[in-house]
């Protein structure tokens, strides 16, 4: 219900601001609620540090070093009692040479 969403927004805001600042020295570019599923949220970063200076070999396809950050986010959420599946995705952006990185958070149903 509504109380759950309030709690989720609290922990997400903590990750988006406090955790991100500790890791990257800045707040994440955006925090959005997913449109497809109820308990889905996205933290996006135009230039995620772990992807900034990395060239992925062709044979590794769509490998995303943001998976490392997704793991950190999952650990923080899990430790705070909010189990979630957390994955990293490249999202092409119009006018930008490199895609942004979106950390997709799907919370487990209560």
C-alpha positions as MATLAB code, in Angstrom:
seq = 'XXXXXXXXXXXXXXXXXXXXXXXXXXXXXXXXXXXXXXXXXXXXXXXXXXXXXXXXXXXXXXXXXXXXXXXXXXXXXXXXXXXXXXXXXXXXXXXXXXXXXXXXXXXXXX';
ca = [
       0.000    0.000    0.000;
       0.885    3.626    0.468;
       3.072    3.082    3.542;
       5.225    0.627    1.610;
       5.710    3.134   -1.199;
       6.692    5.806    1.336;
       9.299    3.447    2.820;
      10.578    2.492   -0.642;
      10.919    6.144   -1.633;
      12.851    6.807    1.576;
      15.452    4.111    0.920;
      15.639    4.980   -2.805;
      16.223    8.625   -1.983;
      19.019    7.543    0.384;
      20.660    5.482   -2.398;
      20.136    8.207   -5.048;
      21.694   10.920   -2.885;
      23.768    9.736    0.091;
      25.124    6.430   -1.261;
      25.796    7.933   -4.710;
      27.678   10.868   -3.145;
      29.888    8.500   -1.152;
      30.611    6.397   -4.264;
      30.834    9.060   -6.975;
      31.050   12.451   -5.250;
      27.667   13.570   -6.599;
      23.962   12.804   -6.482;
      22.695   10.473   -9.264;
      21.275   12.211  -12.350;
      17.751   10.896  -11.843;
      15.465    8.647   -9.830;
      12.245    7.588  -11.552;
       9.397    5.189  -10.930;
       9.033    2.531  -13.608;
       5.918    2.689  -15.754;
       5.508   -1.029  -16.421;
       5.512   -2.506  -12.927;
       4.348   -1.266   -9.532;
       7.525   -1.913   -7.516;
      10.050   -0.915  -10.189;
      12.361    2.097   -9.992;
      15.279    3.427  -12.034;
      18.361    5.386  -11.055;
      20.029    6.830  -14.151;
      23.433    8.325  -14.733;
      24.594   10.003  -17.953;
      28.235    9.137  -17.368;
      28.524    6.388  -14.771;
      32.144    6.389  -13.586;
      32.608    2.618  -13.960;
      31.562    2.849  -17.635;
      33.364    6.100  -18.464;
      36.847    4.854  -19.366;
      35.963    1.314  -20.383;
      35.846   -0.217  -23.849;
      33.983   -3.518  -23.897;
      35.477   -6.106  -26.299;
      33.099   -6.929  -29.159;
      32.828  -10.587  -28.092;
      31.436   -9.502  -24.714;
      28.466   -7.889  -26.438;
      26.351   -5.749  -24.156;
      28.341   -6.363  -20.965;
      27.799   -3.408  -18.622;
      30.314   -2.584  -15.874;
      27.399   -0.854  -14.154;
      26.560   -4.363  -12.927;
      29.160   -3.693  -10.220;
      27.184   -0.633   -9.073;
      23.932   -2.619   -9.322;
      25.481   -5.118   -6.899;
      26.384   -2.354   -4.446;
      22.836   -0.948   -4.639;
      21.399   -4.428   -4.099;
      23.614   -4.892   -1.034;
      22.512   -1.570    0.475;
      18.820   -2.344   -0.155;
      19.170   -5.890    1.166;
      20.960   -4.675    4.295;
      18.164   -2.192    4.914;
      15.535   -4.938    4.611;
      14.360   -4.200    1.051;
      15.229   -7.274   -1.055;
      15.307   -6.440   -4.753;
      16.580   -7.620   -8.105;
      18.956   -4.901   -9.332;
      20.346   -4.818  -12.886;
      22.319   -2.374  -15.047;
      21.257   -1.363  -18.563;
      22.552    0.916  -21.318;
      19.913    3.331  -22.607;
      20.731    5.182  -25.858;
      20.159    8.933  -25.527;
      19.429   11.228  -28.445;
      22.266   13.678  -29.035;
      24.682   11.790  -26.788;
      27.565    9.737  -28.137;
      27.442    7.247  -25.269;
      24.316    5.653  -23.795;
      23.374    6.504  -20.237;
      23.418    3.779  -17.599;
      20.185    2.924  -15.833;
      20.167    0.867  -12.654;
      16.820   -0.962  -12.647;
      15.475   -1.893   -9.217;
      12.631   -4.416   -8.921;
      11.549   -4.824   -5.323;
      10.349   -8.208   -4.123;
       6.626   -8.293   -3.397;
       5.732   -8.128    0.275;
];
